[in-house]
Amino acid sequence: MKRKAYQVVFPVTLVVVMVVFISAIFFANANPSFAASGKDKSSAIAGIDVVKHTEAQIKQLKGALKITEEQEELWDNLASVMRENAKDMDAFIKDNAENTKSMNAVEHMKLHSQITEAHLAQLKKLIPPFEAFYASMSDQQKQTTDIIFRTGKYGKSKRK
């Protein structure tokens, strides 16, 4: 039973974690070519638009999952939490963009800790509406969802 729950919980977190992970990379200055480019880091961080990325993912998921009228309310609840999480992360990124210029290594580690805590809080908010939505799905929708979150692809899996 725990394995099945993990298979459900892990996929839904993948989308949120990917978005936040990408933003964390910019905070950590993990891309050496970026540092060598001499570009202003704060303008690059400000260029990340978590909200637009999340909207694109919501649209793509809705199309791939073929949401029924009966599922619309559950889907809307899930999408609402995804949007709220994205807005919160976007605000966090924008609030901290300028501060990263003068951060030392310890301050960067503390920032990563804050990002991780924000991820956890967002996942805790996301799991209940996702579980409710997933429970409403047909077997075909569940299979599609599992493939999407396992592979990151919105088409048919090439597994045999």
Secondary structure as GFF3:
##gff-version 3
##sequence-region A 1 160
A	DSSP	alpha_helix	2	28	.	.	.	ID=ss1
A	DSSP	alpha_helix	32	37	.	.	.	ID=ss2
A	DSSP	alpha_helix	41	46	.	.	.	ID=ss3
A	DSSP	alpha_helix	50	65	.	.	.	ID=ss4
A	DSSP	three_ten_helix	69	71	.	.	.	ID=ss5
A	DSSP	alpha_helix	72	97	.	.	.	ID=ss6
A	DSSP	three_ten_helix	99	102	.	.	.	ID=ss7
A	DSSP	alpha_helix	105	135	.	.	.	ID=ss8
A	DSSP	alpha_helix	139	151	.	.	.	ID=ss9
###
